[in-house]
Amino acid sequence: MMKLSLMAAAMMLAVASTAYSQSATQQMSPGANMVGMPGCHFGERIDGTTADQAAKHAQAAGYSAVTGLKKSCDNNWHGQAMLNGAPVNVMITPDGRVVQEGS
């Protein structure tokens, strides 16, 4: 009986941790609380900016071929683009400012 109870508890824990890891990696909707997202802090919220808007800001700043945009907890978009024929990493802020990242 004890072995069965331990086995059942282990299986419930495995299922619960799988469900948590799946929900923690799903994309959050605008305005959603970011608690539980890897790297995010209590109270951080995703704003309503979209990847399409971020790409348009980068293109307006002279970048082309904007790809791989991912939003961070601070609402900045990070991705890759081309500038003067060279690949660069970019960050686009919610207000549309484009910053080249790295070297």
VOPAGU-2260 file (C-alpha; in pm, 1 decimal, decimal comma):
REM VOPAGU-2260
SITE   aa  ch    i         X         Y         Z
SITE  MET   A    0       0,0       0,0       0,0
SITE  MET   A    1     284,4     241,3      85,2
SITE  LYS   A    2     456,1     174,0    -250,1
SITE  LEU   A    3     133,9     252,3    -434,7
SITE  SER   A    4      88,9     581,7    -247,0
SITE  LEU   A    5     444,7     689,7    -320,1
SITE  MET   A    6     404,9     594,5    -686,4
SITE  ALA   A    7      79,1     790,4    -710,6
SITE  ALA   A    8     237,5    1095,3    -546,1
SITE  ALA   A    9     535,2    1083,2    -783,2
SITE  MET   A   10     306,1    1059,7   -1085,7
SITE  MET   A   11      94,0    1354,3    -966,7
SITE  LEU   A   12     406,7    1564,1    -914,3
SITE  ALA   A   13     535,1    1478,5   -1262,2
SITE  VAL   A   14     204,8    1575,1   -1424,1
SITE  ALA   A   15     183,1    1900,3   -1225,6
SITE  SER   A   16     537,9    2005,8   -1315,4
SITE  THR   A   17     476,1    1931,5   -1683,8
SITE  ALA   A   18     158,9    2142,2   -1680,7
SITE  TYR   A   19     344,3    2428,2   -1509,4
SITE  SER   A   20     633,8    2424,1   -1754,7
SITE  GLN   A   21     392,5    2429,0   -2049,7
SITE  SER   A   22     191,6    2720,3   -1911,8
SITE  ALA   A   23     504,4    2914,7   -1817,0
SITE  THR   A   24     634,2    2906,9   -2173,1
SITE  GLN   A   25     314,2    3004,3   -2350,9
SITE  GLN   A   26     299,3    3354,1   -2499,1
SITE  MET   A   27     117,2    3592,3   -2270,5
SITE  SER   A   28    -162,0    3815,9   -2394,3
SITE  PRO   A   29    -124,3    4195,0   -2371,4
SITE  GLY   A   30    -168,8    4315,1   -2014,3
SITE  ALA   A   31    -113,3    3969,4   -1866,2
SITE  ASN   A   32      83,2    3943,1   -1544,4
SITE  MET   A   33     427,9    3793,2   -1608,8
SITE  VAL   A   34     468,2    3615,3   -1274,9
SITE  GLY   A   35     594,2    3264,5   -1343,7
SITE  MET   A   36     760,6    3347,8   -1674,7
SITE  PRO   A   37    1133,4    3265,5   -1675,8
SITE  GLY   A   38    1338,1    3580,0   -1611,0
SITE  CYS   A   39    1037,0    3798,5   -1527,7
SITE  HIS   A   40     968,5    3968,4   -1198,2
SITE  PHE   A   41     651,8    4009,7    -996,0
SITE  GLY   A   42     422,8    4271,9   -1143,3
SITE  GLU   A   43     583,5    4296,0   -1487,5
SITE  ARG   A   44     323,4    4315,9   -1761,1
SITE  ILE   A   45     343,1    4271,0   -2134,8
SITE  ASP   A   46     224,2    4576,3   -2327,0
SITE  GLY   A   47      29,3    4568,0   -2651,1
SITE  THR   A   48     315,5    4620,8   -2897,1
SITE  THR   A   49     345,3    4360,7   -3171,5
SITE  ALA   A   50     636,3    4212,7   -3363,9
SITE  ASP   A   51     498,9    4372,3   -3680,4
SITE  GLN   A   52     505,9    4717,4   -3517,9
SITE  ALA   A   53     861,6    4659,1   -3393,8
SITE  ALA   A   54     976,1    4549,2   -3741,2
SITE  LYS   A   55     823,8    4863,7   -3894,3
SITE  HIS   A   56    1012,2    5080,3   -3644,9
SITE  ALA   A   57    1338,0    4903,1   -3733,6
SITE  GLN   A   58    1272,3    4945,0   -4106,8
SITE  ALA   A   59    1196,9    5314,3   -4057,5
SITE  ALA   A   60    1535,1    5344,2   -3880,4
SITE  GLY   A   61    1716,6    5200,2   -4184,3
SITE  TYR   A   62    1728,6    4829,9   -4097,2
SITE  SER   A   63    1611,4    4560,8   -4339,8
SITE  ALA   A   64    1533,8    4188,7   -4324,0
SITE  VAL   A   65    1415,8    4208,1   -3962,0
SITE  THR   A   66    1372,1    3853,0   -3826,8
SITE  GLY   A   67    1349,1    3650,1   -3506,7
SITE  LEU   A   68    1173,5    3914,7   -3300,0
SITE  LYS   A   69    1100,3    3803,2   -2944,3
SITE  LYS   A   70     957,7    4019,0   -2667,9
SITE  SER   A   71    1135,5    4034,9   -2332,4
SITE  CYS   A   72     974,9    4097,1   -1992,8
SITE  ASP   A   73    1060,5    4467,3   -2013,2
SITE  ASN   A   74     855,4    4491,7   -2337,8
SITE  ASN   A   75    1159,1    4540,5   -2560,7
SITE  TRP   A   76    1173,0    4338,0   -2881,5
SITE  HIS   A   77    1500,8    4159,7   -2965,5
SITE  GLY   A   78    1590,9    4017,2   -3304,4
SITE  GLN   A   79    1822,9    4024,1   -3602,8
SITE  ALA   A   80    1833,6    4260,0   -3900,6
SITE  MET   A   81    2058,5    4384,4   -4177,6
SITE  LEU   A   82    2218,3    4730,4   -4167,1
SITE  ASN   A   83    2425,5    4846,1   -4463,9
SITE  GLY   A   84    2456,0    4485,5   -4580,1
SITE  ALA   A   85    2583,2    4355,1   -4245,3
SITE  PRO   A   86    2386,0    4135,5   -4001,7
SITE  VAL   A   87    2325,6    4295,1   -3661,4
SITE  ASN   A   88    2129,6    4222,5   -3344,6
SITE  VAL   A   89    1869,9    4484,3   -3259,6
SITE  MET   A   90    1648,6    4584,9   -2971,4
SITE  ILE   A   91    1331,8    4784,3   -3036,1
SITE  THR   A   92    1177,3    4965,6   -2740,7
SITE  PRO   A   93     798,6    4999,0   -2698,4
SITE  ASP   A   94     821,0    5365,1   -2805,2
SITE  GLY   A   95     996,2    5265,7   -3131,9
SITE  ARG   A   96    1359,5    5345,1   -3054,0
SITE  VAL   A   97    1594,9    5099,9   -3227,6
SITE  VAL   A   98    1925,4    5009,8   -3059,1
SITE  GLN   A   99    2196,5    4789,2   -3205,2
SITE  GLU   A  100    2299,2    4519,3   -2956,3
SITE  GLY   A  101    2634,3    4346,8   -2913,1
SITE  SER   A  102    2927,5    4397,1   -3142,3
